[in-house]
Amino acid sequence: MKIAFVGKGGSGKTTLSALFIRHLAAAGCPVVAVDADINQHLGPALGLTDAQAAALPSLGAHLPEIKEYLRGANPLIRSAEEMIKTTPPGPGSRLLRIVEENPVYAACARPIALDEGSVRLMATGAFAEEDLGVACYHSKVGAVELLLNHLLDGPDEYLVTDMTAGSDSFASGLFTRFDLTFLVAEPTRKGVSVYRQYKEYAQDFDVHLRVIGNKVQSADDLDFLRREVGDDLYASFGHSDWVRRLERGDEPPLRELEPANREVLGRLRTAADAAHQLRDPGRYSAQAVRFHLRNAESWGNAKIGADLATQVAPDYVLGIEQPRTAGV
């Protein structure tokens, strides 16, 4: 399952995504975690020191190698330089699996040992000083979109992405690349405003959205969220001394998380597993093509100097392609 966590800055989306990742790892599930937020905090939320988090390799820095690997023997892509963030796979493309060793993981993923289980962590990379005034952060998350376009994942395998805050995710087609999106909302007007934006933008793209109320302290808080969010409110996460300890730099074992909050994590997994049954490979592949053609026309063709629409393989559906041969 491909799972995204979104929400306004400060809503607790990184903390909840890290807790969900820990919960899955503790159950023995294979997990790839991706920090796609401009504020790179997922590593520390998973127990890394600031220095260890800063030393994580950047997906953006390895983009040429990623493109070359994914291109494989696809005859429609003449070179890695002609691939953009939305380039869809086709016959001969290399696809990624959650459980495998490949050059992309070797270069960009790092194993993180947790108190229960372990995960692979990848990061887009922080917004560096040399980016100021000359680049936007969406150029960095483009690597994530490219990876998700080429990812084959199965039941009980999870890719969990901590997305950039607010509605910035809609600056690319990345928001359509997930089986389920958890939107973390505080019981405040600002907290639900991002929900309304996300709901409006996503409604035309069949995005499966579930709201998690966070920092819910009272029945009034819960009533507010129910009134503002309606049936999209799936669960609520209450006050947590465990989280407070984590934010202070401790590393409390997951088994000490409050039972009510641990139960919420179990419900999130239930929702994720149910979403896997609803996936439509044809729709997923068609959306990738839709955004690729849009990007090609608006800027890609001019930048590359070629008609990138020719990269689309008619009738190719991710997950229903021919079996991969050795080395491809």
Secondary structure as the mmCIF struct_conf table of DSSP 4:
data_model
#
loop_
_struct_conf.conf_type_id
_struct_conf.id
_struct_conf.beg_label_comp_id
_struct_conf.beg_label_asym_id
_struct_conf.beg_label_seq_id
_struct_conf.end_label_comp_id
_struct_conf.end_label_asym_id
_struct_conf.end_label_seq_id
STRN STRN1 LYS A 2 GLY A 7
BEND BEND1 LYS A 8 LYS A 8
TURN_TY1_P TURN_TY1_P1 GLY A 9 GLY A 10
BEND BEND2 SER A 11 GLY A 12
HELX_RH_AL_P HELX_RH_AL_P1 LYS A 13 ALA A 26
TURN_TY1_P TURN_TY1_P2 ALA A 27 GLY A 28
STRN STRN2 VAL A 31 ASP A 35
BEND BEND3 ASP A 37 ASN A 39
HELX_RH_AL_P HELX_RH_AL_P2 LEU A 42 ALA A 45
TURN_TY1_P TURN_TY1_P3 LEU A 46 GLY A 47
HELX_RH_AL_P HELX_RH_AL_P3 ASP A 50 ALA A 54
TURN_TY1_P TURN_TY1_P4 ALA A 55 ALA A 55
BEND BEND4 LEU A 56 LEU A 56
HELX_LH_PP_P HELX_LH_PP_P1 PRO A 57 PRO A 57
STRN STRN3 SER A 58 SER A 58
TURN_TY1_P TURN_TY1_P5 LEU A 59 LEU A 59
HELX_RH_3T_P HELX_RH_3T_P1 GLY A 60 HIS A 62
HELX_RH_AL_P HELX_RH_AL_P4 LEU A 63 ARG A 71
TURN_TY1_P TURN_TY1_P6 GLY A 72 ALA A 73
TURN_TY1_P TURN_TY1_P7 PRO A 75 LEU A 76
HELX_RH_3T_P HELX_RH_3T_P2 ALA A 80 GLU A 82
TURN_TY1_P TURN_TY1_P8 LYS A 85 THR A 86
HELX_LH_PP_P HELX_LH_PP_P2 THR A 87 PRO A 89
TURN_TY1_P TURN_TY1_P9 PRO A 91 GLY A 92
STRN STRN4 LEU A 96 ARG A 97
BEND BEND5 ILE A 98 GLU A 100
HELX_RH_AL_P HELX_RH_AL_P5 PRO A 103 CYS A 108
STRN STRN5 ARG A 110 ALA A 113
BEND BEND6 ASP A 115 GLU A 116
STRN STRN6 SER A 118 ALA A 123
HELX_RH_3T_P HELX_RH_3T_P3 GLU A 129 ASP A 131
TURN_TY1_P TURN_TY1_P10 LEU A 132 VAL A 134
TURN_TY1_P TURN_TY1_P11 TYR A 137 TYR A 137
HELX_RH_AL_P HELX_RH_AL_P6 HIS A 138 ASN A 149
TURN_TY1_P TURN_TY1_P12 HIS A 150 HIS A 150
STRN STRN7 LEU A 151 LEU A 152
TURN_TY1_P TURN_TY1_P13 PRO A 155 ASP A 156
STRN STRN8 TYR A 158 ASP A 162
HELX_LH_PP_P HELX_LH_PP_P3 MET A 163 THR A 164
BEND BEND7 ALA A 165 ALA A 165
TURN_TY1_P TURN_TY1_P14 GLY A 166 SER A 167
HELX_RH_3T_P HELX_RH_3T_P4 ASP A 168 ALA A 171
BEND BEND8 SER A 172 SER A 172
HELX_RH_3T_P HELX_RH_3T_P5 GLY A 173 THR A 176
BEND BEND9 ARG A 177 ARG A 177
BEND BEND10 ASP A 179 ASP A 179
STRN STRN9 LEU A 180 ALA A 185
BEND BEND11 PRO A 187 THR A 188
HELX_RH_AL_P HELX_RH_AL_P7 ARG A 189 ALA A 202
HELX_RH_3T_P HELX_RH_3T_P6 GLN A 203 PHE A 205
TURN_TY1_P TURN_TY1_P15 ASP A 206 ASP A 206
STRN STRN10 LEU A 209 VAL A 216
BEND BEND12 SER A 218 SER A 218
HELX_RH_AL_P HELX_RH_AL_P8 ALA A 219 VAL A 229
HELX_RH_3T_P HELX_RH_3T_P7 GLY A 230 ASP A 232
STRN STRN11 LEU A 233 GLY A 238
HELX_RH_AL_P HELX_RH_AL_P9 ASP A 241 GLU A 247
TURN_TY1_P TURN_TY1_P16 ARG A 248 GLY A 249
HELX_RH_3T_P HELX_RH_3T_P8 LEU A 254 GLU A 256
BEND BEND13 LEU A 257 LEU A 257
HELX_RH_AL_P HELX_RH_AL_P10 PRO A 259 LEU A 278
HELX_RH_AL_P HELX_RH_AL_P11 PRO A 281 ASN A 295
HELX_RH_PI_P HELX_RH_PI_P1 ALA A 296 GLY A 300
HELX_RH_AL_P HELX_RH_AL_P12 ASN A 301 ILE A 304
TURN_TY1_P TURN_TY1_P17 GLY A 305 GLY A 305
BEND BEND14 ALA A 306 ALA A 306
HELX_RH_3T_P HELX_RH_3T_P9 LEU A 308 GLN A 311
TURN_TY1_P TURN_TY1_P18 PRO A 314 ASP A 315
TURN_TY1_P TURN_TY1_P19 LEU A 318 GLY A 319
BEND BEND15 ILE A 320 GLU A 321
HELX_LH_PP_P HELX_LH_PP_P4 GLN A 322 THR A 325
TURN_TY1_P TURN_TY1_P20 ALA A 326 GLY A 327
#
